[in-house]
Amino acid sequence: MIGPLDEYPIHQAPLPINRPASSDRNFYDRCYFNGFDTVGGDTVLITGLGYYPNLGVKDAYVLLRRGQTQTAVHLSDAIDGNRLDQRVGKYALEVVEPLQKIRLVLEETEGMAMDITWDGSHPVVQEMPHLMLSSDTKPTLDAQRFAQLGSWSGTLLVDGEEITVEPDKWMGSRDRSWGIRPVGESEPAGRPQDPPMEGFWWLYVPIRFETFSIVIIAQELHTGFRTLNDASRIWHADGRVEQLGWPRIEFQYTPGTRHPEKARITCTNPDGSPVVVEVETVTHAVLHVGGGYGGDPDWTHGSWKGENFTERVTYDLTDPGVVARAGFGVIDHYGRATCDGEVGHGLFEHASFGRHDPTGFVDWSNDRRS
């Protein structure tokens, strides 16, 4: 299918732009945004839009936590050929200024609406490619991403209450990624993983300070062997990017849980001097409770829901059923941080389940070595 983008000299393969070079059913191209009320401290916004061309699906979602309630709007439709108009039903993404300013609009849908504009605090930073294999050969994740810290302005509407989003109070991060990762309906598993996975540990920390932003990624096997390491400091004044070496991470978990209360992340400047980031979590949103990530039983990105699908789902985060599943996926915490005498705000995204030797978790329970 030829589309408007084919008018531009941007092709990477002898194919129309709308057709990915990979025929893997799990090919995806999507964006993710978060926003935090850094003054009120109890509101977390997560939203995004994705295209899944080999599944014929596009979808979008808005996830909002306030207090102990997390509510989600899900939208899905058949994919179309005009990628210059990023839209799913009443949800639209407008690129006002590429790599700098993005407008997100959700027309009123079951009591929720938004019209907010993202403004980047620095040029986007390209992250390291992310590759995960199953059975040593098949890629389960093979993706490229870029990230950016910034601020929000505009309005949110929740059940008749209008929330003013001001850029000096609302901050966050975004990323766009594309490639291969599990999406849509489950496919046959094939040969079981050998040896079986004993645990998964993930940390993603993009935080904006006054004069710089820091983006840290670490993924480890149950032994602590690090399979992904990416740490950068981006200076706001000139967009200069410095690599910060191999972060050493110390956690303080709530006893009997895997809830991180605090973390100390020690990075390294190019001259060898330490860069210490102290982070304290304030509140969080559970990405696999209405957000569509990591085995969410209610919403999976890329699943066919029929044409022009829309729904709103609300969760009580104190409900025992929700609490029981919350520990087995990715949690997006709003974190307040300090580094080099500056105060920062941003995302502290963490997942820890199964065995992880460095933090002492011995199995799929919350038991730790004494």
C-alpha positions as CSV (number, residue, x, y, z in Angstrom):
1,M,0.0,0.0,0.0
2,I,1.5,3.3,-1.1
3,G,1.0,6.2,1.4
4,P,2.0,9.9,1.7
5,L,5.4,9.1,3.2
6,D,6.4,7.4,0.0
7,E,6.7,10.9,-1.6
8,Y,9.8,11.4,0.5
9,P,13.3,10.0,-0.1
10,I,13.3,8.0,3.2
11,H,13.0,4.4,2.0
12,Q,15.2,1.8,3.6
13,A,14.1,-1.2,1.6
14,P,12.5,-1.8,-1.8
15,L,9.0,-1.6,-0.2
16,P,6.4,1.0,0.5
17,I,7.0,2.7,3.8
18,N,3.8,1.2,5.2
19,R,5.2,-2.3,4.8
20,P,8.0,-3.2,7.2
21,A,11.0,-5.0,5.9
22,S,10.4,-7.7,8.5
23,S,7.5,-10.1,8.1
24,D,7.6,-11.1,11.8
25,R,4.1,-10.8,13.2
26,N,5.5,-9.0,16.2
27,F,6.9,-6.0,14.3
28,Y,5.7,-2.8,16.0
29,D,6.2,0.9,15.9
30,R,4.9,2.9,18.9
31,C,5.4,5.7,21.4
32,Y,5.1,6.0,25.1
33,F,4.7,9.1,27.3
34,N,4.4,9.7,31.0
35,G,3.6,12.8,33.1
36,F,3.8,13.5,36.8
37,D,2.3,16.2,38.9
38,T,5.5,17.1,40.8
39,V,3.6,19.5,43.2
40,G,0.5,17.5,44.1
41,G,2.5,14.2,43.8
42,D,-0.5,11.8,43.6
43,T,-1.2,11.9,39.8
44,V,0.5,9.7,37.2
45,L,-0.4,9.8,33.5
46,I,0.8,7.1,31.1
47,T,-0.3,7.2,27.4
48,G,0.8,6.0,24.0
49,L,-0.1,4.9,20.5
50,G,1.2,2.0,18.4
51,Y,1.0,0.5,14.9
52,Y,1.3,-3.2,14.3
53,P,1.3,-3.5,10.5
54,N,1.7,-7.3,10.3
55,L,-1.3,-7.7,12.5
56,G,-3.4,-5.1,10.7
57,V,-4.0,-3.2,14.0
58,K,-3.4,0.2,15.5
59,D,-4.3,1.2,19.1
60,A,-3.9,3.8,21.8
61,Y,-4.4,4.0,25.5
62,V,-4.6,6.5,28.4
63,L,-3.8,5.3,31.9
64,L,-4.4,7.7,34.9
65,R,-3.7,7.1,38.5
66,R,-5.1,9.4,41.2
67,G,-5.0,8.3,44.8
68,Q,-5.8,4.6,44.9
69,T,-7.7,4.5,41.7
70,Q,-6.2,3.7,38.3
71,T,-8.4,4.2,35.2
72,A,-7.7,3.4,31.6
73,V,-9.2,4.3,28.2
74,H,-8.4,1.8,25.4
75,L,-8.9,2.5,21.7
76,S,-8.3,0.2,18.8
77,D,-9.0,0.0,15.1
78,A,-7.9,-1.4,11.7
79,I,-4.6,0.0,10.5
80,D,-4.6,2.6,7.7
81,G,-2.1,3.8,5.2
82,N,-1.6,7.4,6.3
83,R,1.1,7.4,9.0
84,L,1.3,11.2,8.8
85,D,-2.1,11.3,10.6
86,Q,-1.5,9.3,13.8
87,R,-5.0,8.7,15.0
88,V,-7.0,5.9,16.6
89,G,-10.7,6.8,17.0
90,K,-10.9,9.9,19.3
91,Y,-7.2,9.7,20.1
92,A,-4.7,11.8,18.0
93,L,-1.0,12.5,18.1
94,E,0.1,15.6,16.3
95,V,3.8,16.2,15.6
96,V,4.0,20.0,16.1
97,E,7.8,20.1,15.8
98,P,9.6,16.8,15.1
99,L,11.7,15.5,18.0
100,Q,10.7,18.5,20.2
101,K,6.9,19.3,20.5
102,I,4.1,16.8,20.4
103,R,0.4,17.4,21.0
104,L,-1.9,14.6,22.3
105,V,-5.7,14.9,22.1
106,L,-8.3,12.5,23.5
107,E,-11.8,13.8,22.7
108,E,-14.3,13.1,25.5
109,T,-14.5,9.3,25.9
110,E,-16.6,7.8,28.7
111,G,-15.8,10.8,31.0
112,M,-12.2,11.2,30.1
113,A,-10.5,13.7,27.8
114,M,-7.2,15.5,27.3
115,D,-5.5,18.1,25.2
116,I,-1.9,18.3,26.3
117,T,1.4,19.4,24.6
118,W,4.8,17.9,25.2
119,D,7.9,20.2,25.1
120,G,11.3,18.5,25.2
121,S,14.0,19.9,27.5
122,H,16.8,18.6,25.3
123,P,17.4,16.9,22.0
124,V,16.3,13.2,21.9
125,V,18.9,10.7,22.9
126,Q,19.3,7.5,21.0
127,E,19.4,4.5,23.4
128,M,21.4,1.3,22.9
129,P,19.7,-1.4,20.7
130,H,17.7,-3.8,22.9
131,L,18.0,-7.5,22.0
132,M,16.5,-10.5,23.9
133,L,16.6,-14.1,22.6
134,S,14.7,-17.2,23.5
135,S,16.3,-20.6,23.1
136,D,19.4,-18.8,22.0
137,T,18.2,-18.1,18.5
138,K,14.7,-16.5,18.2
139,P,14.5,-12.8,19.0
140,T,11.7,-12.0,21.4
141,L,12.8,-8.4,21.5
142,D,14.9,-6.6,18.9
143,A,14.2,-2.9,19.0
144,Q,15.6,0.6,18.6
145,R,14.5,3.5,20.9
146,F,15.0,7.1,21.5
147,A,14.2,9.0,24.7
148,Q,13.6,12.5,25.9
149,L,12.8,14.4,29.1
150,G,10.4,17.4,29.1
151,S,7.3,19.1,30.4
152,W,3.6,19.2,29.7
153,S,1.0,21.9,29.3
154,G,-2.8,21.7,28.6
155,T,-5.8,20.2,30.3
156,L,-7.1,16.8,31.5
157,L,-10.8,16.1,32.1
158,V,-11.8,13.3,34.4
159,D,-15.5,12.8,35.2
160,G,-16.4,16.5,34.9
161,E,-13.3,17.7,36.8
162,E,-10.8,19.7,34.8
163,I,-7.1,19.5,35.7
164,T,-4.9,22.2,34.5
165,V,-1.5,20.9,33.3
166,E,1.2,23.5,33.8
167,P,4.7,23.1,32.5
168,D,6.4,24.2,35.7
169,K,4.6,21.4,37.6
170,W,4.0,18.6,35.1
171,M,7.2,16.8,34.0
172,G,7.9,13.5,32.5
173,S,9.7,11.5,29.8
174,R,8.9,9.8,26.5
175,D,10.3,7.2,24.2
176,R,9.6,5.9,20.8
177,S,10.6,2.4,19.8
178,W,10.2,0.1,16.8
179,G,11.3,-3.4,15.9
180,I,10.1,-6.8,17.3
181,R,8.6,-7.5,20.6
182,P,5.7,-9.8,21.7
183,V,2.4,-8.0,20.7
184,G,-1.1,-9.1,19.9
185,E,-2.6,-12.5,20.6
186,S,-0.3,-15.2,22.0
187,E,1.4,-17.4,19.5
188,P,2.5,-21.0,20.0
189,A,5.4,-21.2,22.3
190,G,7.5,-23.8,20.5
191,R,10.3,-25.5,22.4
192,P,10.4,-24.5,26.0
193,Q,13.2,-22.2,27.1
194,D,16.2,-24.3,28.2
195,P,17.2,-23.6,30.9
196,P,14.0,-22.1,32.2
197,M,14.0,-18.4,33.1
198,E,14.6,-18.1,36.9
199,G,13.9,-14.4,37.1
200,F,13.8,-11.0,35.4
201,W,15.2,-7.7,36.6
202,W,14.8,-4.3,34.9
203,L,15.5,-0.7,35.7
204,Y,14.8,2.4,33.5
205,V,15.4,5.8,35.0
206,P,15.0,8.9,32.9
207,I,15.1,12.0,35.2
208,R,15.2,15.7,34.5
209,F,17.3,18.1,36.6
210,E,17.6,21.8,36.2
211,T,20.7,21.9,33.8
212,F,20.8,18.3,32.7
213,S,18.9,15.0,32.3
214,I,20.0,11.5,33.0
215,V,18.8,8.3,31.3
216,I,19.8,5.0,32.8
217,I,18.9,1.5,31.6
218,A,19.9,-1.7,33.3
219,Q,18.6,-5.3,32.6
220,E,20.0,-8.3,34.4
221,L,19.7,-12.1,34.5
222,H,18.9,-13.8,37.8
223,T,22.6,-14.1,38.5
224,G,23.2,-10.3,38.1
225,F,24.8,-10.7,34.7
226,R,23.9,-7.4,32.9
227,T,22.5,-7.9,29.5
228,L,21.7,-4.3,28.8
229,N,23.6,-1.3,30.2
230,D,23.1,2.3,28.9
231,A,23.7,5.4,31.0
232,S,23.9,9.0,29.6
233,R,23.8,12.6,30.8
234,I,22.3,15.1,28.4
235,W,23.2,18.8,29.0
236,H,20.2,21.1,28.3
237,A,22.3,24.1,27.2
238,D,23.9,22.5,24.2
239,G,22.5,18.9,23.9
240,R,25.9,17.4,24.6
241,V,25.7,13.7,25.7
242,E,28.1,12.1,28.1
243,Q,28.3,8.4,28.8
244,L,28.2,7.5,32.5
245,G,29.7,4.1,32.5
246,W,28.4,1.1,34.4
247,P,26.0,2.2,37.1
248,R,26.1,0.5,40.5
249,I,22.6,0.3,42.0
250,E,21.6,-0.1,45.7
251,F,17.9,-0.6,46.6
252,Q,15.9,0.0,49.7
253,Y,12.8,-2.2,49.4
254,T,9.7,-2.1,51.6
255,P,10.2,-5.1,53.9
256,G,8.4,-8.2,52.6
257,T,7.8,-6.7,49.2
258,R,9.6,-5.7,46.0
259,H,8.4,-2.1,46.2
260,P,11.4,0.1,45.9
261,E,11.3,3.0,48.4
262,K,14.7,4.5,47.6
263,A,17.7,3.8,45.3
264,R,21.2,5.0,45.1
265,I,22.7,4.8,41.6
266,T,26.4,5.5,41.3
267,C,27.6,6.3,37.8
268,T,30.9,7.5,36.5
269,N,31.9,10.7,34.6
270,P,34.2,10.4,31.6
271,D,37.1,11.6,33.9
272,G,36.4,8.8,36.3
273,S,34.7,10.9,39.0
274,P,31.5,9.5,40.5
275,V,28.0,10.8,39.6
276,V,25.6,9.8,42.3
277,V,21.8,9.8,41.8
278,E,19.6,9.4,44.9
279,V,16.0,8.6,44.0
280,E,12.9,8.3,46.3
281,T,9.7,6.9,44.9
282,V,6.5,9.0,45.5
283,T,3.7,7.2,43.7
284,H,3.3,4.8,40.8
285,A,1.2,3.3,38.0
286,V,1.0,-0.4,37.3
287,L,1.6,-0.9,33.6
288,H,0.1,-4.4,33.5
289,V,-3.2,-3.2,35.1
290,G,-4.9,-1.6,32.2
291,G,-1.8,-0.3,30.5
292,G,-1.3,-3.3,28.2
293,Y,2.2,-4.2,29.1
294,G,3.8,-7.4,30.5
295,G,0.9,-9.9,30.5
296,D,-1.9,-7.5,31.2
297,P,-5.0,-9.8,31.1
298,D,-7.3,-6.9,30.3
299,W,-5.5,-5.2,27.4
300,T,-2.7,-6.3,25.1
301,H,-1.2,-3.9,22.6
302,G,-1.8,-5.1,19.0
303,S,-4.8,-7.3,19.7
304,W,-7.6,-7.2,17.3
305,K,-10.7,-5.8,19.1
306,G,-12.8,-5.0,16.0
307,E,-13.2,-1.7,14.2
308,N,-13.5,1.5,16.2
309,F,-13.2,-0.2,19.6
310,T,-13.3,1.9,22.7
311,E,-13.6,1.1,26.4
312,R,-12.9,2.5,29.8
313,V,-11.8,0.3,32.7
314,T,-11.3,1.4,36.3
315,Y,-9.3,-0.4,39.0
316,D,-9.1,-0.1,42.8
317,L,-5.5,-0.6,43.6
318,T,-6.3,-1.8,47.1
319,D,-8.4,-4.7,45.7
320,P,-6.7,-8.0,46.7
321,G,-6.9,-9.3,43.2
322,V,-5.1,-6.3,41.7
323,V,-2.6,-6.3,44.5
324,A,-1.8,-10.0,43.9
325,R,-0.9,-9.4,40.2
326,A,0.8,-6.0,40.7
327,G,4.1,-7.6,41.7
328,F,4.6,-9.6,38.5
329,G,5.1,-6.8,35.9
330,V,6.6,-3.4,35.3
331,I,5.8,-0.6,37.7
332,D,6.2,3.1,36.6
333,H,7.1,5.1,39.7
334,Y,7.3,8.8,39.9
335,G,10.6,9.6,41.5
336,R,12.1,12.6,43.1
337,A,15.9,12.7,42.9
338,T,19.1,14.6,43.7
339,C,22.3,14.7,41.7
340,D,25.3,17.1,41.9
341,G,23.3,19.4,44.1
342,E,20.3,19.6,41.8
343,V,16.7,18.3,42.4
344,G,15.1,16.2,39.7
345,H,11.8,14.6,38.8
346,G,11.1,11.7,36.5
347,L,10.4,8.1,35.9
348,F,11.7,5.2,38.1
349,E,10.5,2.2,36.2
350,H,11.3,-1.1,37.8
351,A,10.4,-4.8,37.5
352,S,11.8,-7.6,39.7
353,F,10.3,-11.1,39.8
354,G,11.8,-14.4,40.4
355,R,15.3,-14.9,41.6
356,H,17.8,-12.0,41.6
357,D,21.0,-12.6,43.4
358,P,22.3,-9.0,43.8
359,T,19.2,-7.9,45.6
360,G,18.8,-11.2,47.5
361,F,15.5,-12.5,46.2
362,V,15.7,-16.2,46.1
363,D,12.7,-17.3,44.1
364,W,9.2,-16.2,42.8
365,S,8.1,-15.2,46.3
366,N,9.3,-12.0,48.1
367,D,11.7,-14.0,50.3
368,R,15.2,-12.6,50.6
369,R,18.4,-13.9,52.0
370,S,19.0,-12.6,55.5
